[in-house]
Structure formats: C-alpha cells, structure tokens
C-alpha cells in the first residue's frame, strides 16, 4: 500500500517538474529579446543544465549527511528554496550572459536536487508491490503538469511580460517547499554512510565492459537534442508560430508520450531489451527526420503528436536497460543515477555542439546529421549480450 504522505509529495514534485514548462516559451524568447544569438541561447541552455550531470552528488550528500537527523525533508526544503530563488532573481530582468548562466544554473541545482531527493524518499518507502505504482503516479503527474504548462506557458508568454512569467514560475517550487515542511520523516536507524563509498563503487562498475558500452549508447541517443534551440526559433521566426501555438505543440507532444508509455507497457515490455533498443534507434531516426516535414501548424501538430508517442517507446527501453544492468550490483540506486547523469551529459554536450555548428551548416544539415549519428549506436547495442 502506498504511503499517503510520500505519494502526495511525489505527485506534487513531479507535477511541478512538468508545470515548470510554463517558462519553455518565455525563456528563449526573453533571451532573444536581449539580443543573444541562437548559438548563445543554446550555450546558455546547455551549460546551465550541467547541475543535472551532478545528480549523484545530491543523492550521496542527502544519504550521508543528515540535517537534524533527517536525510530528505531538510534537503527538500533547501533545494526547493534554491529553485524558487533562481526564478525570482530571473524575474528582476538580468541581462548579462554570465549572470544569466549563473541564475539558470542555480535554478537547475534546485530542480535536480529536488528530483533526486524525492526519488530517494520514494525508494525508501517502496517495496516490490508499490515501486511500479509510485513510478506510474510520478510520471502520470509529470505528464499532466507538462500538458497544462504547454498550453498555459504559451498563453502566458503571449499575454504577460517575460519577467512576470518567471515570477509565476517561482511559485511552483515555493509550493513544494511549503509542502515539504509538513511531511513526516522518521530518523534513520542505521549509522551515517561514507559519502563517497557508493559513488566510488559505481564508478568502478562503470568501466566494466557491458555498462561502459551502454554508456556510449546513452550519450549517442541523447544527441537527438542537438537542434532543439535552432528548431524552436525556426518555428517562431520562419514559420511564424505564435507563442500559444508553440505551447500547444508542447502539450500535444506530451499527450503523445502518455500514449507511448501505454503502448510500451501493454505490448512491448516483454520483448527483449536489445531488440527494443535497436527498433528505438530506427524510430529515433524517423522521429528526427520528420522534423523536416513541418511546414505549418497542422503538419507540426501531426508530427509532434507522433513524435511524442515514439519518444517514450524509444526512451523507456533505455530506462529498463539501466535497471537491468544495475540490478544485483549492491549500489543499484547510485549506479542508476550515474547512468542517468551520463545521459544528461549527452544532452548537455549535444546542445553545445549543435549550437556551435548550426551557424556553419544550417538547420537542415544539423537535423540530418543528428539522425545519421543516432545509427552509430547500433554496433554498441549489438555488443550488449546481457540485454539479449
């Protein structure tokens, strides 16, 4: 049976994660308004996401260094306050590249830490019967938040000054902070852990043949994000999509991911993971190249909805493979976090490289190159005998 307090907190945290998408339209438009180039905006988005690469550090600190004897509640309050503070500072209309980089990094520190600590709390409260229920609950509420924020964010970006949208965004982690204060957490019985021990053991396992090969797959697949920023401005400036149209497309895509998750769970989850990942690589190529066939809002709505379905059919096997490869290692949670950090690093690196080469080769070549690059994951997947 689900712990009601944990379930409510997890639902709220994941809903807030999705709902923070209300800034997805306003933020890049604000940066463009300040005079930054598309390459500079890609750099800001990518470099400021680096705290997501450090997720393992947040987990290790909360596991090993309790505050007032508690490992989750105080850190949830602190991390939520950090995220809220970052959005409030952004609402003060900073304009410098490095000041914006520092502020957006601060937001991501709070955001990523809240995510990790909540996951740690869920793991503590889960058993074999409830672990799937918690994950379904979390991703269901995140999808709901993303669908609402897509439409709402587009409308807000069109109706309000950008800094007011950022101020509204600050309320979301602030609500999480208030809610965290009232959750009940018992003090752990076991002694405090050595902070670096699980990290060190995970890194030693990382250089093992199968997990190392899988790490390359995670990085290659993550490179599908390389043209995200240029493509956003292609839709806005070349196709003249309004702010609310851009937000609606985000919502449509998230509706597709819900269907994709259902299809995976209902029909595909029993197929061996190596086969599913190979299919996912081909799907990812189709998904990427389909972006070239967006010419108006109708074509965009169709392609975004299908892409949403395909995205989860591609991504969920990767999560399942992470779970399978980390099972039985003795540091499952830590090693899983390391693999997810590697995937996040791939997203960061792809955004930086995409932003750098976009002015030289243009959007069409960047999309085609990204699609072809994804095929290089195939020989690595074929070597993953433990997933066959």
Secondary structure, 3 states (H helix, E strand, C coil): CCCHHHHHHHHHHHHHHHHHHHHHHHHHHHHHHCCCCHHHHHHHHHHHHHHHHHHHHHHHHHHHCCECCECCHHHHHHHHHHHHHHHHHHCCCCCCHHHHHHHHHHHHHHHHHHHHHHHHHHHHHCCCCCHHHHHHHHHHHHHHHHHHHHHHHHHHHHHCCHHHHHHHHHHHHHHHHHHHHCCCCCCCCCCCCCCCHHHHHHHHHHCCHHHHHHHHHHHHHHHHHCCHHHHHHHHHHHCCCCHHHHHHHHHHHHHHHHHHHHHHHHHHCCCCHHHHHHHHHHHHHHHHHHHHHCCCHHHHHHHHHHHHHHHHHHHHHHHHHHHHHHCCCCCHHHHHHHHHHHHHHHHHHHHHHHHHHHHHHHHHHHHHHHHHHHHHHHHHHHCCHHHC
